[in-house]
Amino acid sequence: MSRKYPCVCVAILIVLASVVWPAGCRGRRGGEEVLVLCGGSMRALLEEVIACYRTVSDDAVLATYGGSGELCAQLQQTGRGDLYICHDPFMPWAEKQGLIARWATLGYMDVVIVVPKGNPKAIRGLADLARPGLRLGVGSHAYSTSGAITKSMLDKLPYGAAIRDNVRMESRAHQQRCTDVAMGMLDASIVWNVVARRFADKLDIMPIPAHHIDAVTSATYGESDLRNVKVTVGIVRGAKDREAVQRFYAFAVGECQAIMRRHGLRTEAR
């Protein structure tokens, strides 16, 4: 993803950093290293946050990306990392396991329907996904939150079985499904809006009404409100450089709401 962002955003962030940051965070600080474990769906968002942070800090923020669940398991096994960015339901579970010392919500993301640019199949909503012969991609209901959302929707829709008959790809990889739609290998897919926005030049994006979605329970990670899937950032218990970690955490939580909105996150729950 391009790391360009409006110059005015940078100027505002610099002013905010000098005016409203806690005294210990004012001015350029650091030179320390911070390791962020970040769910792949939030990669573009984090890259822009890091780019903005470099304008106010000398700390080196490094990131490693993967599935939110995979990174949670990695954190549990190794304890390696300073910050963890993920979507529901993983952060509350990680906190209960004693892996996270403190966490906050950055925003809420939603599932959307993506189709090739120009919408050649004239798909307007969920009902159109039931057309015979349509090639559809969805998230794995057993391993992904978006897949759980899709399963919940299809279980309630009168035409849900017809939509299931059209599923040609079931995976955790939102970016791959977006690519397959853009290349014509799929006619449509249900993906996170934060990933879909990265393909805005190649895909048309349609929201899914919230009334189609309700809360379900994951057997492993507990109950999650699927109408309000949180994107969260947490400080890993035992993080190496607490001051550097606190600086980046405070920046991400307190100074980057415009970035969150630009990447499609809602700042308020429904």
C-alpha positions as YAML, in Angstrom:
chain: A
units: angstrom
residues:
- id: 1
  name: MET
  ca: [0.00, 0.00, 0.00]
- id: 2
  name: SER
  ca: [1.16, 3.56, -0.65]
- id: 3
  name: ARG
  ca: [2.25, 5.42, 2.47]
- id: 4
  name: LYS
  ca: [1.16, 8.80, 1.12]
- id: 5
  name: TYR
  ca: [-1.35, 10.75, 3.16]
- id: 6
  name: PRO
  ca: [-2.52, 14.38, 3.07]
- id: 7
  name: CYS
  ca: [0.07, 16.88, 4.27]
- id: 8
  name: VAL
  ca: [-2.61, 18.55, 6.36]
- id: 9
  name: CYS
  ca: [-2.99, 15.33, 8.39]
- id: 10
  name: VAL
  ca: [0.71, 15.41, 9.23]
- id: 11
  name: ALA
  ca: [0.55, 19.06, 10.24]
- id: 12
  name: ILE
  ca: [-2.43, 18.45, 12.51]
- id: 13
  name: LEU
  ca: [-0.76, 15.43, 14.12]
- id: 14
  name: ILE
  ca: [2.41, 17.40, 14.82]
- id: 15
  name: VAL
  ca: [0.40, 20.19, 16.45]
- id: 16
  name: LEU
  ca: [-1.59, 17.70, 18.52]
- id: 17
  name: ALA
  ca: [1.59, 15.96, 19.59]
- id: 18
  name: SER
  ca: [2.96, 19.22, 20.96]
- id: 19
  name: VAL
  ca: [-0.29, 20.35, 22.60]
- id: 20
  name: VAL
  ca: [-2.24, 17.38, 23.98]
- id: 21
  name: TRP
  ca: [0.28, 14.56, 24.46]
- id: 22
  name: PRO
  ca: [1.27, 13.78, 28.04]
- id: 23
  name: ALA
  ca: [4.37, 15.66, 29.16]
- id: 24
  name: GLY
  ca: [6.54, 12.55, 28.90]
- id: 25
  name: CYS
  ca: [5.64, 12.17, 25.21]
- id: 26
  name: ARG
  ca: [6.12, 15.72, 23.93]
- id: 27
  name: GLY
  ca: [8.62, 16.35, 21.18]
- id: 28
  name: ARG
  ca: [10.68, 13.78, 19.34]
- id: 29
  name: ARG
  ca: [11.60, 11.00, 21.68]
- id: 30
  name: GLY
  ca: [13.17, 7.64, 21.69]
- id: 31
  name: GLY
  ca: [15.31, 5.73, 19.31]
- id: 32
  name: GLU
  ca: [13.96, 2.53, 20.85]
- id: 33
  name: GLU
  ca: [12.40, -0.40, 18.99]
- id: 34
  name: VAL
  ca: [8.77, -1.49, 19.28]
- id: 35
  name: LEU
  ca: [7.47, -4.75, 17.79]
- id: 36
  name: VAL
  ca: [3.79, -4.81, 16.78]
- id: 37
  name: LEU
  ca: [1.94, -8.04, 16.01]
- id: 38
  name: CYS
  ca: [-0.86, -7.04, 13.64]
- id: 39
  name: GLY
  ca: [-3.72, -8.93, 12.02]
- id: 40
  name: GLY
  ca: [-3.32, -8.89, 8.24]
- id: 41
  name: SER
  ca: [-6.66, -7.17, 7.65]
- id: 42
  name: MET
  ca: [-5.37, -4.11, 9.53]
- id: 43
  name: ARG
  ca: [-2.04, -3.94, 7.69]
- id: 44
  name: ALA
  ca: [-2.75, -0.86, 5.57]
- id: 45
  name: LEU
  ca: [-4.14, 0.98, 8.57]
- id: 46
  name: LEU
  ca: [-1.08, 0.23, 10.72]
- id: 47
  name: GLU
  ca: [1.31, 1.20, 7.94]
- id: 48
  name: GLU
  ca: [-0.23, 4.67, 7.80]
- id: 49
  name: VAL
  ca: [-0.18, 5.03, 11.58]
- id: 50
  name: ILE
  ca: [3.51, 4.10, 11.63]
- id: 51
  name: ALA
  ca: [4.27, 6.57, 8.84]
- id: 52
  name: CYS
  ca: [2.57, 9.36, 10.79]
- id: 53
  name: TYR
  ca: [4.35, 8.34, 14.00]
- id: 54
  name: ARG
  ca: [7.73, 8.71, 12.31]
- id: 55
  name: THR
  ca: [7.04, 12.44, 11.97]
- id: 56
  name: VAL
  ca: [6.96, 12.85, 15.77]
- id: 57
  name: SER
  ca: [9.18, 10.07, 17.15]
- id: 58
  name: ASP
  ca: [12.57, 8.48, 16.56]
- id: 59
  name: ASP
  ca: [11.35, 5.12, 17.86]
- id: 60
  name: ALA
  ca: [11.58, 2.31, 15.30]
- id: 61
  name: VAL
  ca: [8.17, 0.61, 15.05]
- id: 62
  name: LEU
  ca: [8.47, -2.82, 13.42]
- id: 63
  name: ALA
  ca: [5.47, -4.93, 12.44]
- id: 64
  name: THR
  ca: [4.79, -8.57, 11.74]
- id: 65
  name: TYR
  ca: [1.52, -9.57, 10.09]
- id: 66
  name: GLY
  ca: [-0.67, -12.67, 10.09]
- id: 67
  name: GLY
  ca: [-4.13, -13.89, 10.96]
- id: 68
  name: SER
  ca: [-5.41, -12.37, 14.21]
- id: 69
  name: GLY
  ca: [-5.95, -15.86, 15.66]
- id: 70
  name: GLU
  ca: [-2.58, -17.12, 14.46]
- id: 71
  name: LEU
  ca: [-0.79, -14.18, 16.08]
- id: 72
  name: CYS
  ca: [-2.76, -14.72, 19.28]
- id: 73
  name: ALA
  ca: [-1.57, -18.33, 19.38]
- id: 74
  name: GLN
  ca: [1.98, -17.20, 18.59]
- id: 75
  name: LEU
  ca: [1.86, -14.70, 21.43]
- id: 76
  name: GLN
  ca: [0.62, -17.38, 23.80]
- id: 77
  name: GLN
  ca: [3.41, -19.77, 22.80]
- id: 78
  name: THR
  ca: [6.35, -17.37, 22.63]
- id: 79
  name: GLY
  ca: [5.41, -14.19, 24.51]
- id: 80
  name: ARG
  ca: [7.35, -12.28, 21.84]
- id: 81
  name: GLY
  ca: [5.96, -8.87, 20.90]
- id: 82
  name: ASP
  ca: [5.24, -5.49, 22.47]
- id: 83
  name: LEU
  ca: [1.84, -4.60, 21.03]
- id: 84
  name: TYR
  ca: [-0.93, -6.71, 19.52]
- id: 85
  name: ILE
  ca: [-3.48, -5.34, 17.02]
- id: 86
  name: CYS
  ca: [-6.37, -7.63, 16.15]
- id: 87
  name: HIS
  ca: [-10.11, -7.81, 15.65]
- id: 88
  name: ASP
  ca: [-12.70, -9.53, 17.81]
- id: 89
  name: PRO
  ca: [-12.86, -11.92, 19.53]
- id: 90
  name: PHE
  ca: [-9.16, -12.34, 20.25]
- id: 91
  name: MET
  ca: [-8.17, -9.43, 22.53]
- id: 92
  name: PRO
  ca: [-10.54, -10.17, 25.44]
- id: 93
  name: TRP
  ca: [-9.47, -13.81, 25.30]
- id: 94
  name: ALA
  ca: [-5.77, -12.86, 25.27]
- id: 95
  name: GLU
  ca: [-6.35, -10.61, 28.28]
- id: 96
  name: LYS
  ca: [-8.02, -13.46, 30.19]
- id: 97
  name: GLN
  ca: [-4.99, -15.64, 29.42]
- id: 98
  name: GLY
  ca: [-2.73, -13.05, 31.06]
- id: 99
  name: LEU
  ca: [-1.07, -12.08, 27.76]
- id: 100
  name: ILE
  ca: [-2.26, -8.46, 27.63]
- id: 101
  name: ALA
  ca: [-1.71, -5.80, 30.29]
- id: 102
  name: ARG
  ca: [-3.95, -3.10, 28.79]
- id: 103
  name: TRP
  ca: [-5.97, -2.60, 25.62]
- id: 104
  name: ALA
  ca: [-8.24, -0.14, 23.84]
- id: 105
  name: THR
  ca: [-10.64, -0.09, 20.90]
- id: 106
  name: LEU
  ca: [-9.48, 1.69, 17.74]
- id: 107
  name: GLY
  ca: [-12.82, 1.34, 15.91]
- id: 108
  name: TYR
  ca: [-15.33, -1.07, 14.44]
- id: 109
  name: MET
  ca: [-15.19, -2.78, 11.05]
- id: 110
  name: ASP
  ca: [-17.88, -4.34, 8.89]
- id: 111
  name: VAL
  ca: [-18.30, -7.03, 6.26]
- id: 112
  name: VAL
  ca: [-19.18, -5.82, 2.77]
- id: 113
  name: ILE
  ca: [-19.84, -7.32, -0.66]
- id: 114
  name: VAL
  ca: [-17.21, -6.65, -3.33]
- id: 115
  name: VAL
  ca: [-17.68, -7.11, -7.07]
- id: 116
  name: PRO
  ca: [-15.52, -6.23, -10.09]
- id: 117
  name: LYS
  ca: [-15.35, -2.53, -10.98]
- id: 118
  name: GLY
  ca: [-18.42, -1.57, -12.94]
- id: 119
  name: ASN
  ca: [-20.47, -4.36, -11.33]
- id: 120
  name: PRO
  ca: [-20.96, -6.45, -14.52]
- id: 121
  name: LYS
  ca: [-23.38, -8.87, -12.80]
- id: 122
  name: ALA
  ca: [-25.51, -6.01, -11.40]
- id: 123
  name: ILE
  ca: [-25.22, -7.33, -7.84]
- id: 124
  name: ARG
  ca: [-26.93, -4.94, -5.43]
- id: 125
  name: GLY
  ca: [-27.23, -6.93, -2.21]
- id: 126
  name: LEU
  ca: [-27.37, -10.29, -0.49]
- id: 127
  name: ALA
  ca: [-30.42, -11.50, -2.45]
- id: 128
  name: ASP
  ca: [-28.47, -11.22, -5.71]
- id: 129
  name: LEU
  ca: [-25.83, -13.61, -4.37]
- id: 130
  name: ALA
  ca: [-28.44, -16.38, -4.59]
- id: 131
  name: ARG
  ca: [-28.59, -16.29, -8.41]
- id: 132
  name: PRO
  ca: [-27.79, -19.71, -9.91]
- id: 133
  name: GLY
  ca: [-24.24, -20.07, -11.22]
- id: 134
  name: LEU
  ca: [-22.74, -17.10, -9.39]
- id: 135
  name: ARG
  ca: [-19.17, -17.64, -8.14]
- id: 136
  name: LEU
  ca: [-18.89, -16.42, -4.55]
- id: 137
  name: GLY
  ca: [-16.02, -16.19, -2.05]
- id: 138
  name: VAL
  ca: [-16.60, -16.11, 1.73]
- id: 139
  name: GLY
  ca: [-14.61, -16.41, 4.93]
- id: 140
  name: SER
  ca: [-14.09, -19.79, 6.55]
- id: 141
  name: HIS
  ca: [-16.87, -20.07, 9.15]
- id: 142
  name: ALA
  ca: [-14.73, -22.38, 11.29]
- id: 143
  name: TYR
  ca: [-11.61, -20.19, 11.41]
- id: 144
  name: SER
  ca: [-12.56, -16.56, 10.75]
- id: 145
  name: THR
  ca: [-14.83, -13.96, 12.32]
- id: 146
  name: SER
  ca: [-16.12, -12.81, 8.93]
- id: 147
  name: GLY
  ca: [-16.96, -16.42, 8.14]
- id: 148
  name: ALA
  ca: [-18.95, -16.66, 11.38]
- id: 149
  name: ILE
  ca: [-20.83, -13.50, 10.38]
- id: 150
  name: THR
  ca: [-21.61, -14.93, 6.94]
- id: 151
  name: LYS
  ca: [-22.80, -18.24, 8.40]
- id: 152
  name: SER
  ca: [-25.05, -16.40, 10.85]
- id: 153
  name: MET
  ca: [-26.58, -14.37, 8.02]
- id: 154
  name: LEU
  ca: [-27.13, -17.33, 5.70]
- id: 155
  name: ASP
  ca: [-28.69, -19.41, 8.48]
- id: 156
  name: LYS
  ca: [-31.44, -16.78, 8.81]
- id: 157
  name: LEU
  ca: [-32.02, -15.77, 5.19]
- id: 158
  name: PRO
  ca: [-34.75, -17.63, 3.27]
- id: 159
  name: TYR
  ca: [-32.39, -17.78, 0.29]
- id: 160
  name: GLY
  ca: [-29.33, -18.65, 2.39]
- id: 161
  name: ALA
  ca: [-29.08, -22.19, 1.01]
- id: 162
  name: ALA
  ca: [-29.02, -20.84, -2.55]
- id: 163
  name: ILE
  ca: [-26.16, -18.51, -1.62]
- id: 164
  name: ARG
  ca: [-24.24, -21.42, -0.07]
- id: 165
  name: ASP
  ca: [-24.61, -23.34, -3.34]
- id: 166
  name: ASN
  ca: [-22.70, -20.53, -5.06]
- id: 167
  name: VAL
  ca: [-19.69, -20.56, -2.73]
- id: 168
  name: ARG
  ca: [-16.57, -21.39, -4.76]
- id: 169
  name: MET
  ca: [-13.94, -20.26, -2.25]
- id: 170
  name: GLU
  ca: [-13.99, -20.42, 1.54]
- id: 171
  name: SER
  ca: [-10.84, -19.04, 3.16]
- id: 172
  name: ARG
  ca: [-9.41, -16.70, 5.79]
- id: 173
  name: ALA
  ca: [-7.54, -14.61, 3.21]
- id: 174
  name: HIS
  ca: [-9.56, -11.45, 2.50]
- id: 175
  name: GLN
  ca: [-6.89, -9.96, 0.26]
- id: 176
  name: GLN
  ca: [-6.79, -13.09, -1.90]
- id: 177
  name: ARG
  ca: [-10.55, -13.10, -2.31]
- id: 178
  name: CYS
  ca: [-10.48, -9.43, -3.30]
- id: 179
  name: THR
  ca: [-7.76, -10.20, -5.85]
- id: 180
  name: ASP
  ca: [-9.76, -13.11, -7.27]
- id: 181
  name: VAL
  ca: [-12.81, -10.87, -7.70]
- id: 182
  name: ALA
  ca: [-10.73, -8.15, -9.37]
- id: 183
  name: MET
  ca: [-9.22, -10.73, -11.76]
- id: 184
  name: GLY
  ca: [-12.61, -12.22, -12.65]
- id: 185
  name: MET
  ca: [-12.05, -15.57, -10.94]
- id: 186
  name: LEU
  ca: [-14.95, -14.82, -8.58]
- id: 187
  name: ASP
  ca: [-18.08, -12.79, -9.29]
- id: 188
  name: ALA
  ca: [-18.37, -11.49, -5.72]
- id: 189
  name: SER
  ca: [-17.01, -11.97, -2.22]
- id: 190
  name: ILE
  ca: [-17.87, -11.03, 1.34]
- id: 191
  name: VAL
  ca: [-14.85, -9.39, 2.98]
- id: 192
  name: TRP
  ca: [-13.86, -6.86, 5.63]
- id: 193
  name: ASN
  ca: [-14.40, -3.27, 4.47]
- id: 194
  name: VAL
  ca: [-10.90, -2.28, 5.64]
- id: 195
  name: VAL
  ca: [-9.44, -4.76, 3.13]
- id: 196
  name: ALA
  ca: [-11.91, -3.90, 0.36]
- id: 197
  name: ARG
  ca: [-10.86, -0.24, 0.49]
- id: 198
  name: ARG
  ca: [-7.35, -1.22, -0.54]
- id: 199
  name: PHE
  ca: [-8.86, -2.41, -3.84]
- id: 200
  name: ALA
  ca: [-11.13, 0.60, -4.43]
- id: 201
  name: ASP
  ca: [-9.66, 1.17, -7.89]
- id: 202
  name: LYS
  ca: [-10.52, -2.40, -8.95]
- id: 203
  name: LEU
  ca: [-13.68, -3.25, -6.99]
- id: 204
  name: ASP
  ca: [-17.11, -1.81, -6.26]
- id: 205
  name: ILE
  ca: [-18.08, -2.08, -2.59]
- id: 206
  name: MET
  ca: [-21.60, -2.55, -1.22]
- id: 207
  name: PRO
  ca: [-22.50, -2.40, 2.48]
- id: 208
  name: ILE
  ca: [-24.48, -5.16, 4.15]
- id: 209
  name: PRO
  ca: [-27.34, -3.84, 6.33]
- id: 210
  name: ALA
  ca: [-26.67, -4.32, 10.03]
- id: 211
  name: HIS
  ca: [-30.05, -5.98, 10.66]
- id: 212
  name: HIS
  ca: [-28.77, -9.08, 8.84]
- id: 213
  name: ILE
  ca: [-26.10, -9.58, 11.52]
- id: 214
  name: ASP
  ca: [-26.35, -10.56, 15.18]
- id: 215
  name: ALA
  ca: [-24.09, -11.90, 17.95]
- id: 216
  name: VAL
  ca: [-22.83, -15.47, 17.91]
- id: 217
  name: THR
  ca: [-20.58, -17.40, 20.26]
- id: 218
  name: SER
  ca: [-17.18, -18.83, 19.39]
- id: 219
  name: ALA
  ca: [-16.52, -22.07, 21.26]
- id: 220
  name: THR
  ca: [-12.86, -21.16, 21.78]
- id: 221
  name: TYR
  ca: [-12.74, -17.40, 22.20]
- id: 222
  name: GLY
  ca: [-16.08, -16.52, 23.77]
- id: 223
  name: GLU
  ca: [-18.99, -14.36, 22.73]
- id: 224
  name: SER
  ca: [-18.49, -11.61, 20.18]
- id: 225
  name: ASP
  ca: [-20.92, -8.89, 19.06]
- id: 226
  name: LEU
  ca: [-20.73, -9.41, 15.31]
- id: 227
  name: ARG
  ca: [-22.65, -6.22, 14.59]
- id: 228
  name: ASN
  ca: [-19.78, -4.31, 16.19]
- id: 229
  name: VAL
  ca: [-16.54, -6.14, 15.45]
- id: 230
  name: LYS
  ca: [-13.85, -4.22, 17.31]
- id: 231
  name: VAL
  ca: [-10.35, -3.50, 16.07]
- id: 232
  name: THR
  ca: [-8.21, -3.33, 19.19]
- id: 233
  name: VAL
  ca: [-4.65, -2.59, 20.26]
- id: 234
  name: GLY
  ca: [-3.15, -4.08, 23.40]
- id: 235
  name: ILE
  ca: [0.12, -3.79, 25.30]
- id: 236
  name: VAL
  ca: [1.68, -7.21, 25.71]
- id: 237
  name: ARG
  ca: [2.42, -8.15, 29.31]
- id: 238
  name: GLY
  ca: [6.19, -8.22, 29.61]
- id: 239
  name: ALA
  ca: [6.81, -5.83, 26.70]
- id: 240
  name: LYS
  ca: [10.52, -4.95, 26.59]
- id: 241
  name: ASP
  ca: [10.63, -1.14, 26.59]
- id: 242
  name: ARG
  ca: [7.56, 0.07, 28.45]
- id: 243
  name: GLU
  ca: [8.14, 3.78, 27.79]
- id: 244
  name: ALA
  ca: [8.54, 3.33, 24.03]
- id: 245
  name: VAL
  ca: [5.54, 0.99, 23.91]
- id: 246
  name: GLN
  ca: [3.41, 3.44, 25.90]
- id: 247
  name: ARG
  ca: [4.39, 6.26, 23.51]
- id: 248
  name: PHE
  ca: [3.24, 4.39, 20.41]
- id: 249
  name: TYR
  ca: [0.13, 3.03, 22.16]
- id: 250
  name: ALA
  ca: [-0.88, 6.55, 23.24]
- id: 251
  name: PHE
  ca: [-0.34, 7.83, 19.71]
- id: 252
  name: ALA
  ca: [-2.37, 5.09, 18.04]
- id: 253
  name: VAL
  ca: [-5.26, 5.37, 20.50]
- id: 254
  name: GLY
  ca: [-5.34, 9.13, 20.94]
- id: 255
  name: GLU
  ca: [-4.14, 10.75, 17.74]
- id: 256
  name: CYS
  ca: [-5.18, 8.59, 14.79]
- id: 257
  name: GLN
  ca: [-8.97, 8.68, 14.57]
- id: 258
  name: ALA
  ca: [-8.84, 10.36, 11.16]
- id: 259
  name: ILE
  ca: [-6.71, 7.47, 9.87]
- id: 260
  name: MET
  ca: [-9.15, 4.93, 11.32]
- id: 261
  name: ARG
  ca: [-12.07, 6.60, 9.54]
- id: 262
  name: ARG
  ca: [-10.14, 6.84, 6.28]
- id: 263
  name: HIS
  ca: [-9.66, 3.06, 6.34]
- id: 264
  name: GLY
  ca: [-13.35, 2.43, 6.97]
- id: 265
  name: LEU
  ca: [-13.52, 1.95, 10.73]
- id: 266
  name: ARG
  ca: [-16.57, 3.25, 12.55]
- id: 267
  name: THR
  ca: [-15.70, 5.18, 15.69]
- id: 268
  name: GLU
  ca: [-19.05, 4.43, 17.36]
- id: 269
  name: ALA
  ca: [-20.84, 1.16, 18.05]
- id: 270
  name: ARG
  ca: [-24.24, 0.60, 16.47]
...
